[in-house]
Amino acid sequence: MALFGKKKDENKPEEQNVQNSASSKEMDIILQARKEEEEERKAKIAEREAEQQEYREAVAADMTKAAEAASDVISMFPATDGNERFFMLVDANVYTDPVIEGDEIVTGYLRGKVKKGQEIQVLSGLDDLNRVTVNAIRNDDRELIDEACDQKVELELSKGDFKDPESPDEEKESRVRNFSILTNLPAKEGASEGIRLPAMLCEFSRYQGDQEFFGQLMNAAMKTEFVIPAKVTGGNAHQKRVAFAGLQPKENGGKPMLPAFSGMKGFQKHKAMLTKMGGFNDGINMDFAQLCAIARDENHDGCVVDPLGPVIFSLPKPVLDTAVNTIQYHYLFGENKTAETMRPAPQEAEKPSPKLKEYNVVNLVPGGESNYIQDAVKKFGGSHADIVKIFVVMIVAVEDPQDKAYICIVDCPKEKFDVNCKGLEKVIRPYMRTIRNLQFRPYDKEQFNDEFAERYPWTYNKLSF
């Protein structure tokens, strides 16, 4: 019977086995690919977590450096009125309703202790020193507290002796600028002892990449009275010789950097060490212009501020070269300020002065950003009664046509020049794309020939009808 039964299909199971085997291999490939994708995803997550951890550690390290430096600075300015010394770098303005109408709220990391009701100083700008009162303090959770120490805070400040705004543009501006320094140092000491620069340097590691911070830091440097270590020998005034200390750069063959302390307190703290190192037991006071005159001469490659800490700040010659050509420098010292200080005897014959760059003055090219800039200037001039005339031209370096800048010459009262320049810069900057440099000059300090007005017409003229 079995011989005559249904024939067995021997090929079918074999084909099924082949299909099953193929399906199994495909599934293995898919599972392997998914496994690799999952491993890659986990690796990316681990990499991001490592980066975040590295960032957190860097921030923590910066905060530790800042706290240690701040403690050092505060120790040099002991309080005498029963309150502990403090300072704070303002990092932002908070636009929420204050406890007292008209107050302004600012944030920052407090160094030292502050109390509600304290009268404090706001140090900022080239000639600004204002007194305000701390009307409220909030911690990082925005809870109202009566005092705070070494923590992130919001301080609500009274209007104090800030002047009333003189224009609609000023009304929109915050009274307390970003990167101002708040402190309870007495007004006289705040102006003369110079806590602003060392206080800003304490926060340097956290904000060194911020251009606005660096600009305000240089602003503070220009207002600082430095103390230069020196060795004075000789008898009477006519026979005295002065030798300045020099810090040799790491690179061989470089010129030394001039050491400069950001105040007498820092110099006095390290005087014994300076005397032991080279007999530099005298300190010569210099303003920023006098410092630049020495640090930019043929014997130096710049200066180092606070070379023995708490924060060392290097100002190479190229940075100083740029600084002496800024509006802020000219505002404080004039364009032809020279150092009137004792100088060491020259060690070698004087080298010829470097050739100054020559520029051609040209009108703005019609169209593009020039049209927007001119419209903004006309609108600004028309809304400010104290401005008589404004014109904007371009300067182009003779030997480098890519070196260009806008020059804005303003005819207005001297006491309004700085405020008007700030306002003009705010309306011009947004349209500057191809040319990034902008300079301002007062009309009454310029000398124009008869052809100048014909070749370069006024961008705005209130006297035109």
C-alpha distance (Angstrom), angle and dihedral (degrees) to the residues before:
residue distance angle dihedral
M1 . . .
A2 3.72 . .
L3 3.74 90.9 .
F4 3.76 91.9 58.5
G5 3.83 97.4 41.6
K6 3.89 129.2 105.6
K7 3.77 112.4 -54.1
K8 3.82 114.3 -114.0
D9 3.87 115.4 -116.5
E10 3.77 99.0 -132.2
N11 3.83 95.1 176.3
K12 3.81 97.4 60.3
P13 3.83 99.9 68.3
E14 3.80 90.2 46.4
E15 3.81 91.3 53.1
Q16 3.77 90.4 47.4
N17 3.80 89.9 51.3
V18 3.80 90.4 52.0
Q19 3.82 91.0 51.1
N20 3.77 92.2 47.1
S21 3.78 90.5 49.1
A22 3.85 91.9 50.0
S23 3.81 91.6 48.0
S24 3.77 90.4 50.3
K25 3.83 92.3 52.0
E26 3.82 91.9 48.5
M27 3.79 90.6 49.6
D28 3.80 90.6 49.7
I29 3.81 89.5 52.2
I30 3.80 91.7 48.7
L31 3.79 92.5 47.1
Q32 3.80 91.2 47.8
A33 3.81 90.8 50.1
R34 3.80 90.6 49.5
K35 3.78 90.1 48.1
E36 3.81 90.9 51.5
E37 3.81 90.7 47.7
E38 3.80 90.4 50.8
E39 3.80 91.8 48.1
E40 3.83 90.3 48.8
R41 3.81 90.5 49.2
K42 3.79 91.6 50.2
A43 3.82 90.5 46.9
K44 3.83 90.4 53.4
I45 3.81 90.7 48.3
A46 3.80 90.2 49.6
E47 3.81 90.3 48.1
R48 3.82 91.8 51.0
E49 3.79 91.2 46.9
A50 3.81 89.7 49.9
E51 3.81 90.6 50.1
Q52 3.81 91.0 48.3
Q53 3.79 90.6 48.0
E54 3.80 90.4 48.7
Y55 3.81 89.7 50.1
R56 3.82 91.7 48.6
E57 3.80 90.3 49.7
A58 3.82 91.0 48.6
V59 3.82 91.0 50.1
A60 3.80 90.7 47.5
A61 3.82 90.5 49.1
D62 3.81 90.7 49.9
M63 3.80 91.0 49.2
T64 3.81 90.4 49.7
K65 3.82 91.0 50.6
A66 3.80 91.0 47.6
A67 3.82 92.6 48.7
E68 3.81 93.0 49.5
A69 3.80 92.3 46.9
A70 3.81 91.6 46.3
S71 3.80 91.5 52.0
D72 3.81 88.9 52.4
V73 3.83 92.6 49.7
I74 3.81 93.5 46.3
S75 3.81 90.4 51.2
M76 3.83 88.9 60.4
F77 3.82 91.5 55.4
P78 3.83 105.0 49.4
A79 3.81 116.3 -173.0
T80 3.79 119.8 -118.3
D81 3.82 101.3 -174.8
G82 3.80 99.1 71.1
N83 3.80 93.7 -96.9
E84 3.77 123.5 106.4
R85 3.78 116.8 -112.3
F86 3.80 118.5 -107.5
F87 3.77 142.1 167.9
M88 3.79 133.1 -172.9
L89 3.79 133.7 -167.1
V90 3.81 109.6 -137.6
D91 3.80 108.9 -130.8
A92 3.83 100.3 173.1
N93 3.80 146.8 -1.1
V94 3.81 117.3 -120.7
Y95 3.79 115.4 -141.4
T96 3.81 100.5 -154.6
D97 3.79 131.0 115.9
P98 3.83 109.7 -75.4
V99 3.81 124.0 -140.9
I100 3.82 89.3 -115.5
E101 3.80 118.6 40.3
G102 3.79 112.7 -112.6
D103 3.81 94.5 26.2
E104 3.80 121.6 125.1
I105 3.81 124.7 -136.3
V106 3.81 121.0 -144.9
T107 3.79 132.5 176.8
G108 3.77 134.4 -145.6
Y109 3.79 145.0 125.7
L110 3.79 109.9 -76.0
R111 3.81 118.2 -133.1
G112 3.80 107.8 -161.3
K113 3.82 127.4 -8.1
V114 3.80 130.6 -46.1
K115 3.80 129.1 -177.2
K116 3.76 133.0 -153.9
G117 3.80 110.8 -99.2
Q118 3.81 95.6 28.5
E119 3.79 119.0 140.3
I120 3.80 108.4 -132.5
Q121 3.79 142.2 171.4
V122 3.78 130.7 -108.2
L123 3.83 110.2 -150.6
S124 3.80 116.0 -165.5
G125 3.78 143.7 119.8
L126 3.77 127.3 26.4
D127 3.78 98.3 -64.2
D128 3.80 105.2 8.6
L129 3.80 123.6 122.3
N130 3.78 112.4 152.0
R131 3.80 133.4 179.0
V132 3.81 119.2 -137.9
T133 3.82 137.5 161.7
V134 3.80 126.4 -120.6
N135 3.81 100.9 -125.6
A136 3.80 97.1 172.9
I137 3.81 141.1 7.4
R138 3.79 126.2 -155.2
N139 3.80 126.1 -172.2
D140 3.80 125.3 -138.5
D141 3.82 89.5 -79.1
R142 3.84 89.1 54.2
E143 3.82 91.4 -113.3
L144 3.82 115.4 148.8
I145 3.81 112.0 -113.5
D146 3.82 133.9 174.1
E147 3.80 97.8 -132.8
A148 3.79 139.5 6.6
C149 3.79 137.4 -164.5
D150 3.82 132.1 -165.3
Q151 3.81 96.6 -18.6
K152 3.79 144.0 104.9
V153 3.82 108.2 -80.7
E154 3.78 146.1 167.3
L155 3.80 113.0 -134.4
E156 3.79 120.3 -161.2
L157 3.80 108.0 -148.1
S158 3.78 130.3 -163.6
K159 3.80 121.9 -127.0
G160 3.80 87.8 -107.3
D161 3.78 114.5 169.2
F162 3.81 95.5 -24.7
K163 3.79 109.9 133.5
D164 3.78 120.9 -110.5
P165 3.82 113.6 -99.1
E166 3.78 113.1 -93.1
S167 3.80 98.8 -159.6
P168 3.82 140.4 24.8
D169 3.80 88.6 -104.5
E170 3.80 91.6 56.9
E171 3.81 91.0 49.1
K172 3.81 89.3 61.8
E173 3.79 93.1 51.4
S174 3.79 124.4 89.3
R175 3.78 114.4 -112.1
V176 3.80 92.1 -139.1
R177 3.80 110.7 55.5
N178 3.77 125.2 -143.1
F179 3.80 111.9 -90.3
S180 3.80 93.2 22.6
I181 3.79 115.1 144.8
L182 3.80 119.6 -123.2
T183 3.81 117.2 -160.6
N184 3.79 142.1 155.1
L185 3.79 91.7 -135.2
P186 3.83 108.2 132.7
A187 3.80 113.5 -95.9
K188 3.81 95.5 -111.2
E189 3.80 93.3 50.5
G190 3.78 92.3 42.5
A191 3.77 90.0 58.7
S192 3.81 98.1 41.3
E193 3.80 108.2 28.1
G194 3.78 95.8 51.3
I195 3.80 108.2 -136.1
R196 3.82 91.2 159.5
L197 3.82 98.3 77.6
P198 3.85 97.8 44.0
A199 3.82 89.7 43.9
M200 3.82 90.7 53.6
L201 3.81 91.1 46.0
C202 3.82 89.1 56.9
E203 3.82 87.8 65.6
F204 3.82 94.7 40.5
S205 3.81 96.1 106.4
R206 3.83 90.4 56.4
Y207 3.80 98.2 46.9
Q208 3.81 106.0 24.3
G209 3.81 91.8 116.2
D210 3.81 93.8 54.5
Q211 3.82 111.9 98.8
E212 3.81 93.5 -157.6
F213 3.80 90.6 52.5
F214 3.80 91.9 50.1
G215 3.81 90.4 49.1
Q216 3.81 91.1 52.7
L217 3.81 89.8 45.3
M218 3.81 90.4 56.0
N219 3.80 88.1 45.3
A220 3.82 88.5 56.0
A221 3.82 90.7 47.4
M222 3.81 90.5 55.1
K223 3.82 89.8 55.3
T224 3.81 95.2 46.4
E225 3.81 124.5 103.2
F226 3.80 103.5 -140.2
V227 3.79 128.4 -155.7
I228 3.81 115.6 -141.7
P229 3.84 118.0 -157.7
A230 3.79 109.2 -123.6
K231 3.79 142.3 168.5
V232 3.80 111.2 -136.2
T233 3.81 118.6 -164.4
G234 3.81 134.4 172.7
G235 3.78 135.9 58.1
N236 3.77 123.4 -91.9
A237 3.80 125.6 17.6
H238 3.82 92.7 -89.5
Q239 3.80 93.5 53.1
K240 3.80 99.7 43.7
R241 3.77 118.9 119.6
V242 3.77 123.4 -162.6
A243 3.81 126.4 -153.8
F244 3.78 120.1 -171.9
A245 3.78 124.1 -150.6
G246 3.79 117.8 -112.2
L247 3.80 132.0 -155.9
Q248 3.79 112.6 -144.9
P249 3.81 115.1 -137.0
K250 3.79 120.7 -123.1
E251 3.80 90.6 -115.7
N252 3.79 112.7 82.3
G253 3.76 115.3 -117.7
G254 3.79 96.2 25.8
K255 3.80 122.3 128.3
P256 3.81 118.8 -108.0
M257 3.80 123.1 -96.9
L258 3.80 119.4 -124.9
P259 3.83 112.6 -118.3
A260 3.82 114.8 -135.3
F261 3.80 130.4 178.9
S262 3.79 118.6 -143.3
G263 3.80 91.9 -130.0
M264 3.79 144.3 -8.9
K265 3.81 92.5 -91.9
G266 3.80 91.9 62.4
F267 3.79 91.9 46.8
Q268 3.81 93.0 48.9
K269 3.81 90.6 49.5
H270 3.82 91.5 58.1
K271 3.81 99.2 29.8
A272 3.82 94.6 107.2
M273 3.81 91.3 53.8
L274 3.81 92.0 46.5
T275 3.81 90.6 50.8
K276 3.79 91.1 49.8
M277 3.82 92.7 46.6
G278 3.78 97.4 53.2
G279 3.78 113.2 -24.4
F280 3.81 93.5 -90.3
N281 3.80 94.5 149.5
D282 3.81 97.4 141.3
G283 3.78 126.3 79.6
I284 3.80 122.1 -153.8
N285 3.80 117.3 -156.8
M286 3.82 115.0 -132.4
D287 3.76 134.0 172.3
F288 3.80 119.1 -136.6
A289 3.82 93.5 -90.9
Q290 3.80 92.2 53.3
L291 3.80 90.7 45.4
C292 3.81 90.0 53.2
A293 3.79 91.8 49.2
I294 3.81 90.5 59.8
A295 3.81 99.7 34.1
R296 3.83 91.8 50.6
D297 3.79 98.0 46.1
E298 3.80 125.5 108.9
N299 3.82 91.8 -89.1
H300 3.82 99.3 54.1
D301 3.79 140.0 53.8
G302 3.80 97.1 -155.0
C303 3.79 134.3 -65.2
V304 3.80 141.0 -77.3
V305 3.80 116.3 -137.1
D306 3.83 116.4 -143.4
P307 3.83 93.8 -3.6
L308 3.81 91.5 -174.3
G309 3.80 95.1 47.9
P310 2.90 159.6 -164.7
V311 3.85 80.7 -172.8
I312 3.81 120.5 -0.2
F313 3.81 113.0 -143.6
S314 3.80 120.6 -170.6
L315 3.82 121.6 -153.8
P316 3.82 108.0 -172.9
K317 3.78 119.8 -159.0
P318 3.86 94.7 -100.6
V319 3.82 89.8 57.4
L320 3.81 91.4 49.2
D321 3.82 90.2 46.3
T322 3.79 88.7 56.8
A323 3.80 93.2 44.3
V324 3.82 95.4 55.8
N325 3.81 90.0 56.0
T326 3.81 96.0 54.5
I327 3.79 126.9 106.8
Q328 3.81 89.6 -119.0
Y329 3.79 92.4 57.1
H330 3.81 92.9 47.8
Y331 3.80 90.1 46.9
L332 3.80 91.2 55.8
F333 3.78 103.2 34.2
G334 3.80 108.8 13.9
E335 3.78 125.1 -118.9
N336 3.81 96.2 -79.6
K337 3.79 101.3 43.1
T338 3.80 112.2 149.8
A339 3.77 129.3 -172.9
E340 3.80 116.4 -100.1
T341 3.77 99.1 -165.3
M342 3.78 140.9 110.9
R343 3.80 111.6 -81.1
P344 3.80 129.6 -164.1
A345 3.76 118.9 -107.3
P346 3.82 110.8 -89.4
Q347 3.77 114.4 -99.8
E348 3.80 94.4 -156.7
A349 3.78 140.9 12.1
E350 3.78 112.5 -66.7
K351 3.77 114.8 -98.5
P352 3.78 120.8 -131.5
S353 3.80 115.1 -92.1
P354 3.81 114.7 -99.6
K355 3.77 114.9 -99.1
L356 3.78 112.6 -95.6
K357 3.78 118.8 -127.7
E358 3.77 115.6 -102.7
Y359 3.79 120.7 -142.0
N360 3.78 135.1 -166.1
V361 3.80 119.5 -141.6
V362 3.81 114.4 -133.9
N363 3.80 136.5 171.8
L364 3.78 120.0 -105.6
V365 3.77 114.6 -87.4
P366 3.84 108.5 -112.0
G367 3.79 117.0 -111.4
G368 3.78 132.8 24.5
E369 3.78 118.6 48.1
S370 3.82 92.3 -12.6
N371 3.81 92.1 69.4
Y372 3.79 92.2 49.8
I373 3.80 91.8 47.5
Q374 3.81 92.9 49.7
D375 3.82 91.8 48.1
A376 3.82 90.4 49.9
V377 3.83 91.2 49.2
K378 3.82 92.5 49.3
K379 3.78 91.5 49.3
F380 3.79 92.3 48.0
G381 3.81 93.6 47.6
G382 3.80 91.4 48.9
S383 3.81 91.8 53.7
H384 3.83 95.1 50.6
A385 3.79 115.8 71.2
D386 3.81 93.1 -166.2
I387 3.83 94.0 60.9
V388 3.82 114.9 88.8
K389 3.80 102.0 174.8
I390 3.80 140.7 -2.5
F391 3.74 130.2 -176.8
V392 3.76 130.3 -179.5
V393 3.80 121.8 -155.4
M394 3.78 135.3 164.3
I395 3.79 128.8 -118.5
V396 3.81 121.0 -154.2
A397 3.82 124.2 -167.6
V398 3.82 111.6 -115.8
E399 3.81 94.2 -138.8
D400 3.83 96.4 36.2
P401 3.83 115.9 37.8
Q402 3.81 89.4 -172.5
D403 3.81 90.5 64.2
K404 3.81 101.1 88.6
A405 3.79 137.6 152.3
Y406 3.77 140.0 177.2
I407 3.81 115.2 -118.2
C408 3.80 116.4 -157.1
I409 3.82 114.6 -166.3
V410 3.80 114.2 -165.4
D411 3.81 128.0 -163.2
C412 3.81 106.2 -156.2
P413 3.84 139.0 113.7
K414 3.80 113.0 -61.1
E415 3.80 93.6 -119.9
K416 3.83 90.8 55.3
F417 3.81 97.1 45.6
D418 3.81 97.7 91.1
V419 3.82 94.1 46.3
N420 3.80 92.4 46.7
C421 3.80 92.2 49.1
K422 3.80 91.0 53.6
G423 3.80 90.1 50.4
L424 3.80 92.9 47.4
E425 3.78 92.3 48.6
K426 3.80 90.2 54.6
V427 3.80 92.8 55.3
I428 3.84 95.7 40.3
R429 3.83 101.9 43.9
P430 3.84 97.0 68.1
Y431 3.83 90.1 62.6
M432 3.81 97.4 46.1
R433 3.80 106.6 106.9
T434 3.81 110.7 135.1
I435 3.82 95.6 31.5
R436 3.81 116.6 43.7
N437 3.82 102.0 179.4
L438 3.80 122.4 88.1
Q439 3.81 128.0 179.2
F440 3.82 132.2 -177.9
R441 3.79 128.2 -151.3
P442 3.83 131.8 -179.0
Y443 3.79 114.5 -116.2
D444 3.82 94.5 -136.3
K445 3.84 91.7 60.9
E446 3.79 96.1 51.6
Q447 3.80 125.7 89.3
F448 3.79 115.9 -143.3
N449 3.79 129.2 -174.1
D450 3.81 122.8 -140.1
E451 3.80 93.3 -95.5
F452 3.78 96.6 51.6
A453 3.82 97.5 80.4
E454 3.80 90.4 48.1
R455 3.80 94.4 50.2
Y456 3.82 96.2 40.8
P457 3.83 111.4 36.0
W458 3.79 120.3 -157.1
T459 3.79 114.0 -92.2
Y460 3.83 88.5 -150.2
N461 3.81 126.5 13.1
K462 3.80 121.7 173.7
L463 3.82 88.9 -166.7
S464 3.81 94.0 61.0
F465 3.80 116.4 102.3
